[in-house]
Amino acid sequence: MARDFSRRIRTWFARHARDLPWRHSRDPYQVLVSELMLQQTQVSRVLEYYPCFLARFPTLESVSRSRPAQVREAWRGLGYYARARNLHRLARTVSPPNGTGVLPNAPEALRALPGIGAYTAGAVASFAFERRAALVDTNVARVLRRVFAPRLDPKSSRGQRRLWEIAAAILPATGRATWSHNQALMELGALLCSARTMRCPECPVRPLCRTGLRRNP
Ligand code: SF4
């Protein structure tokens, strides 16, 4: 079932994915910036600010050489400025003379950096380095729960742990396929299986989905 699920969402993603600029990049810094921006800001707004921020700060090192206030200034309009502060702290940690200037590719090593939680670590590992790493954000949690475990309480720590276990258990065999698999999971949660609507009749995993089958037998 895991293989079938992954194949279905990747095929759907290849046909229906939105063309978003960060999906064309495997540059770890660019992927990191997009993930930090997308955490608490709508895609439409990130589309506006992402290119301007990268034009102002094209590399991690350029962030590390700047003052925190300059990074915050470029972040203006996106809100939640702790993200800009954390990006600056991370850049100082990773860039010379404190570090090698290279972002690590393993989720565990990424998690040790300022402001990087489990989701962002999985996102950077799989989207920039094509590592076979799981990720669970709000969208992914909703899809996994509806498909595999509709009775799970996603707010409990047990429920969260279980969702991460499911996310890891259904990963495809290769890192390359994991890139599309994780992107597809997030896209499905954004476009078809959102918090407000479930577009089950159009959904590629309806035949496998415990919620979808119950709603539309
Ligand atoms: S079938 Fe419906 S509930 Fe299940 S994942 Fe698709 S949209 Fe969500």
Residues whose N, C-alpha, C, O or C-beta is under 5 A from the ligand:
A	BS01	SF4	V143 R146 L192 C193 M198 R199 C200 C203 V205 R206 C209 T211 G212
